[in-house]
Amino acid sequence: MRRSPSNVRGSQSQGRPGVPRQSRRRKSLAIAYEGGQGGGAEPRRARWEPPHWREQLQRIRDMRSSRDAPVDEMGVQRCYDSSAPPETKDQVTSAAMLRLRRRGLTVDSVLQMDDETLGQIIYPVGFWRNKVKYIKQTTAILKQKYGGDIPSTVEELVQLPGVGPKMAHLAMHIAWDSVAGIAVDTHVHRISNRLKWVKKETKSPEETRVALEEWLPRDLWKEINWLLVGFGQQTCLPVKPRCSQCLNQDICPAAKRL
């Protein structure tokens, strides 16, 4: 049915007086195409990654090829008892672990041990009094909640007393053969900042972990801890790094030109 002029005027009067009706045509939206598709539309920006990182990484592999850093002999992957049942699967820490294993390192044996004896075994590990408390609390949780095993997720591991993200990710790597994230300690944190493997300077290992995981290919997450820890122990030292011995001295932003 044709609308009368009065109806047309009535419908127009519902808008603001004196303001013409806006066009009903849809506004065109800019679409980001992948792979240069879309007839002239700009491609989506590539993910950020630091310059020279692949070459730097390969040179670190070359420097670590002898596998003779302290972490190679006494790192966490060497401290556990490979002959122990699956549920029980640095120099000072390694020695403490060896003494614990000689006493029978199981959840039950630790729970039956008094605090003084446990302290004598792990001393002189740093903050040993706190660690006695954490060990006893954690073993009780493992016994009650996990049947003597350990949790199989990072989220559960970091809920255990004294367990932070670094140790949680190492436990996932070693105990469960699962790569849930990068284990970042002080060596990985320091070297990542020196090499500018982070967009901006990070203030803590956890910040560094998040920054690295944004760009580092996932298939390198497990390797990077072992590589950089040993590299930091032998060459890229916290104080007086041995830049003159480093294969990356020509492409390292922090290298000291000697």
C-alpha positions as CSV (number, residue, x, y, z in Angstrom):
1,M,0.0,0.0,0.0
2,R,1.3,3.5,-0.9
3,R,2.2,5.6,2.1
4,S,0.4,9.0,2.2
5,P,2.4,12.2,2.4
6,S,1.3,12.6,6.0
7,N,2.7,9.2,6.9
8,V,6.0,10.1,5.3
9,R,6.1,13.4,7.1
10,G,5.2,11.6,10.3
11,S,8.1,9.1,10.0
12,Q,10.5,11.9,9.2
13,S,9.4,13.9,12.2
14,Q,10.6,11.1,14.5
15,G,14.2,12.2,13.9
16,R,15.8,15.4,15.1
17,P,14.1,18.5,13.7
18,G,16.1,20.1,10.9
19,V,18.6,17.2,10.6
20,P,18.4,15.1,7.4
21,R,18.2,11.4,7.8
22,Q,21.5,9.6,7.6
23,S,22.1,7.1,4.9
24,R,21.3,3.5,5.8
25,R,24.3,2.3,3.8
26,R,26.7,0.2,5.9
27,K,30.1,1.6,6.4
28,S,32.9,-0.4,4.8
29,L,35.2,-2.2,7.3
30,A,38.9,-2.6,6.8
31,I,39.9,-6.3,6.8
32,A,43.4,-7.6,7.6
33,Y,44.2,-10.3,5.0
34,E,46.8,-13.0,5.5
35,G,49.3,-13.9,2.9
36,G,48.8,-10.7,0.9
37,Q,45.3,-11.6,-0.1
38,G,42.5,-9.1,-0.6
39,G,43.6,-7.1,-3.6
40,G,45.9,-4.4,-2.2
41,A,45.1,-4.7,1.5
42,E,48.1,-4.5,3.8
43,P,49.2,-7.9,5.1
44,R,49.1,-8.6,8.8
45,R,52.3,-7.6,10.6
46,A,54.8,-10.4,11.2
47,R,55.4,-11.5,14.7
48,W,58.3,-9.7,16.4
49,E,61.6,-11.6,16.8
50,P,65.1,-10.3,17.7
51,P,67.7,-9.9,15.0
52,H,70.4,-12.5,14.6
53,W,68.7,-14.8,17.2
54,R,69.0,-17.9,15.1
55,E,72.7,-17.4,14.5
56,Q,73.3,-16.5,18.2
57,L,71.5,-19.6,19.3
58,Q,73.5,-21.9,16.9
59,R,76.7,-20.3,18.2
60,I,75.7,-21.0,21.8
61,R,75.0,-24.6,20.8
62,D,78.5,-24.8,19.4
63,M,80.0,-23.4,22.6
64,R,77.9,-25.8,24.7
65,S,78.7,-28.9,22.6
66,S,81.2,-30.3,25.1
67,R,78.5,-30.4,27.8
68,D,81.0,-29.8,30.6
69,A,79.2,-27.0,32.5
70,P,78.1,-27.6,36.2
71,V,74.5,-27.9,35.0
72,D,75.5,-30.9,32.8
73,E,76.8,-32.8,35.8
74,M,74.7,-31.5,38.7
75,G,71.6,-29.9,37.2
76,V,68.2,-30.9,38.2
77,Q,68.0,-33.4,35.4
78,R,70.9,-35.2,37.0
79,C,69.8,-35.0,40.6
80,Y,66.8,-37.3,40.5
81,D,67.2,-41.1,41.1
82,S,66.7,-42.7,37.7
83,S,66.3,-46.1,39.4
84,A,63.5,-44.9,41.7
85,P,59.8,-45.7,41.1
86,P,58.1,-43.2,38.8
87,E,56.3,-41.5,41.7
88,T,59.6,-40.3,43.1
89,K,61.0,-39.3,40.0
90,D,74.6,-26.4,41.2
91,Q,76.9,-28.3,43.4
92,V,75.4,-27.7,46.8
93,T,72.0,-28.9,45.7
94,S,73.4,-31.9,44.0
95,A,75.3,-32.9,47.1
96,A,72.2,-32.5,49.3
97,M,70.2,-34.6,46.9
98,L,72.8,-37.3,47.0
99,R,72.7,-37.3,50.9
100,L,68.9,-37.5,50.8
101,R,69.0,-40.4,48.3
102,R,71.4,-42.3,50.6
103,R,68.8,-42.0,53.3
104,G,66.0,-43.4,51.0
105,L,64.4,-40.5,49.2
106,T,60.7,-41.3,49.2
107,V,57.6,-39.4,50.4
108,D,57.2,-41.8,53.3
109,S,60.8,-41.6,54.4
110,V,60.7,-37.8,54.4
111,L,57.5,-37.7,56.4
112,Q,59.0,-40.0,59.0
113,M,62.1,-37.8,59.3
114,D,62.2,-35.2,62.0
115,D,63.0,-31.6,61.0
116,E,66.4,-31.5,62.7
117,T,67.6,-34.6,60.8
118,L,66.3,-33.2,57.5
119,G,68.0,-29.9,58.1
120,Q,71.3,-31.6,58.8
121,I,71.0,-33.5,55.5
122,I,70.3,-30.6,53.2
123,Y,72.5,-28.0,55.0
124,P,74.2,-25.8,53.6
125,V,71.6,-25.3,50.9
126,G,70.5,-21.7,50.9
127,F,67.5,-20.9,53.1
128,W,67.7,-24.4,54.4
129,R,65.4,-23.8,57.4
130,N,62.6,-22.6,55.1
131,K,63.3,-25.5,52.7
132,V,62.9,-28.0,55.6
133,K,59.4,-26.6,56.2
134,Y,58.6,-26.6,52.5
135,I,59.8,-30.2,52.0
136,K,57.7,-31.5,54.9
137,Q,54.6,-29.6,53.8
138,T,55.0,-30.7,50.2
139,T,55.5,-34.3,51.0
140,A,52.4,-34.3,53.2
141,I,50.4,-32.8,50.3
142,L,51.8,-35.4,47.8
143,K,50.9,-38.2,50.2
144,Q,47.4,-37.0,50.9
145,K,46.3,-35.6,47.5
146,Y,48.4,-37.3,44.9
147,G,49.1,-40.8,46.3
148,G,52.8,-40.1,46.6
149,D,53.2,-38.9,43.1
150,I,53.6,-35.3,41.9
151,P,51.0,-33.1,40.1
152,S,51.0,-33.2,36.3
153,T,50.2,-29.6,35.6
154,V,52.1,-26.3,36.2
155,E,49.0,-24.9,37.8
156,E,49.0,-27.6,40.5
157,L,52.8,-27.7,40.9
158,V,53.1,-24.0,41.7
159,Q,50.5,-24.5,44.5
160,L,53.0,-26.6,46.4
161,P,55.0,-24.8,49.1
162,G,58.3,-23.4,47.8
163,V,57.7,-24.3,44.1
164,G,57.9,-21.5,41.6
165,P,57.3,-21.3,37.9
166,K,60.9,-22.3,37.0
167,M,60.9,-25.4,39.0
168,A,57.3,-26.3,37.9
169,H,58.3,-26.1,34.3
170,L,61.5,-28.2,34.9
171,A,59.4,-30.8,36.7
172,M,57.0,-30.9,33.8
173,H,60.0,-31.4,31.4
174,I,61.8,-34.1,33.4
175,A,59.0,-35.9,35.3
176,W,56.2,-35.8,32.7
177,D,58.2,-35.2,29.5
178,S,55.8,-32.3,28.8
179,V,56.7,-28.8,27.6
180,A,54.3,-26.4,29.2
181,G,56.6,-23.4,29.1
182,I,60.2,-22.2,29.4
183,A,62.0,-22.7,32.6
184,V,63.7,-19.4,33.3
185,D,66.3,-18.9,36.1
186,T,68.7,-16.1,36.7
187,H,71.0,-17.2,33.9
188,V,68.3,-17.4,31.2
189,H,66.9,-14.1,32.5
190,R,70.3,-12.3,32.3
191,I,71.3,-13.7,29.0
192,S,68.0,-13.0,27.3
193,N,68.3,-9.3,28.3
194,R,71.9,-9.1,27.2
195,L,71.1,-10.6,23.8
196,K,68.0,-8.4,23.5
197,W,65.8,-11.5,23.1
198,V,63.1,-9.5,24.8
199,K,61.3,-6.4,23.3
200,K,62.1,-4.3,26.4
201,E,64.1,-5.0,29.5
202,T,62.5,-7.4,31.9
203,K,62.8,-7.2,35.6
204,S,62.3,-10.8,36.7
205,P,62.6,-14.3,35.4
206,E,58.9,-14.7,35.2
207,E,58.6,-11.5,33.0
208,T,61.4,-13.0,30.8
209,R,59.5,-16.3,30.5
210,V,56.4,-14.5,29.2
211,A,58.4,-12.4,26.8
212,L,60.3,-15.3,25.4
213,E,57.3,-17.5,24.9
214,E,55.7,-14.7,22.8
215,W,58.2,-15.3,19.9
216,L,60.5,-18.3,20.5
217,P,59.3,-21.4,18.6
218,R,57.8,-23.9,20.9
219,D,60.1,-26.7,19.8
220,L,63.0,-24.8,21.4
221,W,61.4,-24.2,24.8
222,K,62.8,-27.3,26.4
223,E,66.3,-26.8,25.0
224,I,66.7,-23.2,25.9
225,N,67.1,-23.6,29.6
226,W,69.9,-26.2,29.4
227,L,71.7,-24.2,26.8
228,L,71.6,-20.8,28.5
229,V,72.2,-22.0,32.0
230,G,75.5,-23.7,31.0
231,F,76.4,-20.8,28.8
232,G,75.9,-18.5,31.8
233,Q,78.0,-20.7,34.0
234,Q,80.9,-20.8,31.7
235,T,81.0,-17.8,29.4
236,C,78.2,-15.2,29.9
237,L,79.0,-14.8,33.6
238,P,77.0,-12.4,35.9
239,V,80.1,-10.4,36.6
240,K,83.0,-10.0,34.2
241,P,81.5,-12.0,31.3
242,R,84.1,-13.6,29.1
243,C,83.1,-11.8,25.9
244,S,86.5,-12.3,24.3
245,Q,85.9,-16.0,24.4
246,C,82.3,-15.8,23.1
247,L,81.5,-16.7,19.5
248,N,78.7,-14.1,19.6
249,Q,80.8,-11.1,20.4
250,D,80.4,-9.6,17.0
251,I,76.6,-9.8,17.1
252,C,75.8,-9.5,20.8
253,P,74.4,-6.1,21.8
254,A,76.0,-6.3,25.2
255,A,79.5,-7.5,24.1
256,K,82.5,-5.7,25.4
257,R,84.8,-4.9,22.6
258,L,88.2,-6.0,24.0
